[in-house]
Amino acid sequence: MLDRFRDEIDTIDEQVMQLLGRRFAVCREVADFKREQGIPMMQSARVEQVYERARERAVRYGVDPNLAAELYRRIVGAACDLEDRIIDGPDADRS
């Protein structure tokens, strides 16, 4: 019986990783766009919107909103690091 639950959790974990992979793929595209357009990496209003939306969705799905906020702080932080590396990368001056 416990194996069934573990299998379901493993399947969900796989889906979470797939979604994170998709999210970071889009973040790479965003960074490329920002670089091409000369848009600054940090968009504070957008970051706050993401955090607030995470808290709201957490409540909707029965997840601790503080946990959701912390997870999204880590995800957004990693996304910002990725964008920084792309925008300020070694070929940043190339057109």
C-alpha positions as a Markdown table, in Angstrom:
| # | Residue | x | y | z |
|---|---|---|---|---|
| 1 | Met | 0.0 | 0.0 | 0.0 |
| 2 | Leu | 2.7 | 2.4 | 0.9 |
| 3 | Asp | 4.5 | 1.7 | -2.4 |
| 4 | Arg | 1.4 | 3.0 | -4.3 |
| 5 | Phe | 1.7 | 6.3 | -2.5 |
| 6 | Arg | 5.4 | 6.5 | -3.0 |
| 7 | Asp | 4.9 | 5.8 | -6.7 |
| 8 | Glu | 2.4 | 8.6 | -7.0 |
| 9 | Ile | 4.8 | 11.0 | -5.2 |
| 10 | Asp | 7.6 | 10.0 | -7.5 |
| 11 | Thr | 5.3 | 10.7 | -10.5 |
| 12 | Ile | 4.4 | 14.1 | -9.1 |
| 13 | Asp | 8.1 | 14.9 | -8.4 |
| 14 | Glu | 8.9 | 14.1 | -12.0 |
| 15 | Gln | 6.2 | 16.4 | -13.2 |
| 16 | Val | 7.5 | 19.2 | -10.9 |
| 17 | Met | 11.0 | 18.8 | -12.3 |
| 18 | Gln | 9.6 | 18.9 | -15.9 |
| 19 | Leu | 7.7 | 22.1 | -15.1 |
| 20 | Leu | 10.8 | 23.7 | -13.5 |
| 21 | Gly | 12.7 | 22.7 | -16.6 |
| 22 | Arg | 10.1 | 24.4 | -18.8 |
| 23 | Arg | 10.1 | 27.5 | -16.5 |
| 24 | Phe | 13.9 | 27.9 | -16.8 |
| 25 | Ala | 13.8 | 27.3 | -20.6 |
| 26 | Val | 11.3 | 30.3 | -20.8 |
| 27 | Cys | 13.6 | 32.3 | -18.4 |
| 28 | Arg | 16.5 | 31.7 | -20.9 |
| 29 | Glu | 14.3 | 33.1 | -23.7 |
| 30 | Val | 13.3 | 36.1 | -21.5 |
| 31 | Ala | 17.0 | 36.8 | -20.8 |
| 32 | Asp | 17.9 | 36.6 | -24.5 |
| 33 | Phe | 15.0 | 39.0 | -25.3 |
| 34 | Lys | 16.0 | 41.4 | -22.5 |
| 35 | Arg | 19.6 | 41.3 | -23.7 |
| 36 | Glu | 18.6 | 42.0 | -27.3 |
| 37 | Gln | 16.3 | 44.9 | -26.3 |
| 38 | Gly | 18.6 | 46.4 | -23.6 |
| 39 | Ile | 16.0 | 45.8 | -20.9 |
| 40 | Pro | 17.4 | 45.5 | -17.3 |
| 41 | Met | 17.3 | 42.1 | -15.8 |
| 42 | Met | 15.6 | 43.0 | -12.5 |
| 43 | Gln | 11.9 | 43.9 | -12.8 |
| 44 | Ser | 10.9 | 44.4 | -9.1 |
| 45 | Ala | 7.2 | 44.8 | -9.7 |
| 46 | Arg | 7.1 | 41.5 | -11.6 |
| 47 | Val | 9.0 | 39.7 | -8.9 |
| 48 | Glu | 6.5 | 40.9 | -6.3 |
| 49 | Gln | 3.6 | 39.9 | -8.5 |
| 50 | Val | 5.1 | 36.4 | -8.8 |
| 51 | Tyr | 5.5 | 36.1 | -5.0 |
| 52 | Glu | 1.9 | 37.3 | -4.3 |
| 53 | Arg | 0.5 | 35.0 | -6.9 |
| 54 | Ala | 2.4 | 32.1 | -5.3 |
| 55 | Arg | 0.9 | 32.9 | -1.9 |
| 56 | Glu | -2.6 | 33.1 | -3.3 |
| 57 | Arg | -2.3 | 29.8 | -5.2 |
| 58 | Ala | -0.8 | 28.1 | -2.1 |
| 59 | Val | -3.9 | 29.0 | -0.1 |
| 60 | Arg | -6.1 | 27.8 | -2.9 |
| 61 | Tyr | -4.4 | 24.4 | -3.0 |
| 62 | Gly | -4.0 | 23.9 | 0.7 |
| 63 | Val | -0.2 | 24.6 | 0.8 |
| 64 | Asp | 1.4 | 26.8 | 3.5 |
| 65 | Pro | 1.8 | 30.2 | 1.9 |
| 66 | Asn | 5.1 | 30.8 | 3.7 |
| 67 | Leu | 6.5 | 27.6 | 2.1 |
| 68 | Ala | 5.3 | 28.7 | -1.3 |
| 69 | Ala | 6.9 | 32.2 | -0.8 |
| 70 | Glu | 10.2 | 30.6 | 0.2 |
| 71 | Leu | 10.1 | 28.2 | -2.7 |
| 72 | Tyr | 9.4 | 31.0 | -5.1 |
| 73 | Arg | 12.2 | 33.1 | -3.6 |
| 74 | Arg | 14.6 | 30.3 | -4.4 |
| 75 | Ile | 13.2 | 29.8 | -7.9 |
| 76 | Val | 13.1 | 33.5 | -8.8 |
| 77 | Gly | 16.6 | 33.9 | -7.3 |
| 78 | Ala | 17.9 | 31.1 | -9.5 |
| 79 | Ala | 16.1 | 32.6 | -12.5 |
| 80 | Cys | 17.7 | 36.0 | -11.8 |
| 81 | Asp | 21.1 | 34.3 | -11.6 |
| 82 | Leu | 20.5 | 32.6 | -14.9 |
| 83 | Glu | 19.3 | 35.9 | -16.6 |
| 84 | Asp | 22.4 | 37.7 | -15.2 |
| 85 | Arg | 24.7 | 35.0 | -16.7 |
| 86 | Ile | 23.0 | 35.3 | -20.1 |
| 87 | Ile | 22.6 | 39.1 | -20.2 |
| 88 | Asp | 26.1 | 39.8 | -18.9 |
| 89 | Gly | 27.7 | 36.8 | -20.5 |
| 90 | Pro | 31.1 | 36.7 | -22.3 |
| 91 | Asp | 29.5 | 37.6 | -25.7 |
| 92 | Ala | 27.2 | 40.3 | -24.2 |
| 93 | Asp | 28.7 | 43.0 | -26.4 |
| 94 | Arg | 28.1 | 41.1 | -29.7 |
| 95 | Ser | 25.2 | 42.2 | -31.8 |
